Amino acid sequence: MESDLSDLSDRDLARAIRRRLELVRMFGGDLPIRVPPVPGARRGAPQAPRLRGAGAAGAAGGSRSGVISGGGAVPAGSGSLAGSPAAASASPPADAAERERRERLLAPIRAEAAGCSKCGLCRRRTQAVFGAGDPCARLMFVGEAPGFDEDRRGEPFVGKAGRLLTDIIEKGMRLRRGDVYIANVIKCHPPGNRNPDASEIAECLPYLERQIEIVAPEVICALGLVAARALLDRPEASISALRGRFHQRRGIAVRVTYHPAYLLRSPAEKRKAWEDVQAIMKLLGIA
Ligand code: URA
């Protein structure tokens, strides 16, 4: 819902303008001049929405609480969407137990990936880059493969493209990076940042599929063509054919957007990426 200028206090108006400037800086200068919704305007609610999955959510095949609908229902147990960052980190005990359970389910898969030698990429990796974030996240980002920085640090999206992804999450969506889950289709760095080939994808994809099954997000954001094709099993599709709508992958909504590395090279496309991000936020009920 848009806020009306006349409804806003000076403080809320200043906050709305700051927010608009931040978005313009990140996604480009031709955004429509509208006052964005001000969460909690005139109610004094804190800003950052929560994006953590339910404690009782059934990972690995169980029933999932919360629904994927335009209304973006809040999963049971996840509390208010308008919690402060501090509140978001203070998970209720049920959440903590569920988070631990999912970490325990992920651990052996992480270990298996760490020692994987199913394809030649293992020979030159520093380490496999499994994934990071909240195992109860309602939103998962999936990229292509670790780059040079990720290979060194063992965490996805920590280089230049990663910094843009972090800005999209934190400044654009107003979430914390730790509240989403981030992974790649391929767990080992392809030399020279080349695209992974079909056999490497086929060998590595089962790790991601198991991660998705355990994290059981409501929405997956596929970053770039390699991730989109792999997740949607559309090996020939172009990014423009896949963008602009939600797909379903085994009951999970998938939205395709441009890879952050591409956005760094083609900043004019940031506007479209912001549309994709907004669609995801709407679906999750955090727009
Ligand atoms: N690009 C990706 O696709 N994944 C990363 O983790 C880093 C860069």
Residues whose N, C-alpha, C, O or C-beta is under 5 A from the ligand:
A	BS01	URA	G143 E144 A145 P146 G147 E150 P156 F157 A161 N184
